[in-house]
Amino acid sequence: MAAEQEQSSKESSPASVSPEKSNQEILVETANEYADVFTVNPQKEKLEIDEKIESMLTRLDEFCAVVDMIRTDCSLSLNRNLPEVHAKAQEMKKLFRKIDELEAFVQVVKENVALMEEQVETAESDLGMLGSIKSLLSSVPFFSQKKTTAQKKYTPPEIYKTSDYIDNVSTATPSVSTPKGADSR
């Protein structure tokens, strides 16, 4: 039995030594891995940094090219397009002035039309009443023989002249033939 115990202790003792060696091996491997991590390879790192710098320089060149293109477009716009815009603005001022004059002309025409409508209404009311009185009086024999002509004389109001408000009417509008006897009033 003692021999069996010795043999079992011999078998168990290499097993107890084996974990120590394996710990030792693990410790060495770990130390080597940490050494690899902390080991600096300047040539490899220099290449990586050079690649990153080269990439950044390329991007910087592209950015500068874009900025130059924008500057060129801006100067082109300022030198060519801005004078064109200014010229168009001057033309628009002339057009605005003509529109203002046309609005004033329309207002004068509106006032004249209102005056004429008022006079027409007055004349219609006067003649309408006079016509009914005449028909009433003409039905009576005594008044039918006398002819009364007591009509008011019509004096037309002074109205606008187109030529006073619009210069060069023939050049401002396309040539349109006016009927004979037509007036610009």
Residue pairs with C-beta under 8 A, 6 or more apart in sequence:
101 165
101 166
102 166
104 165
105 160
105 162
105 165
105 166
108 160
108 165
109 160
112 157
112 159
112 160
115 157
116 157
116 159
119 157
123 154
126 152
130 151
137 143
137 144
138 144
159 185
160 185
161 184
161 185
162 169
162 184
162 185
163 169
163 184
166 172
169 184
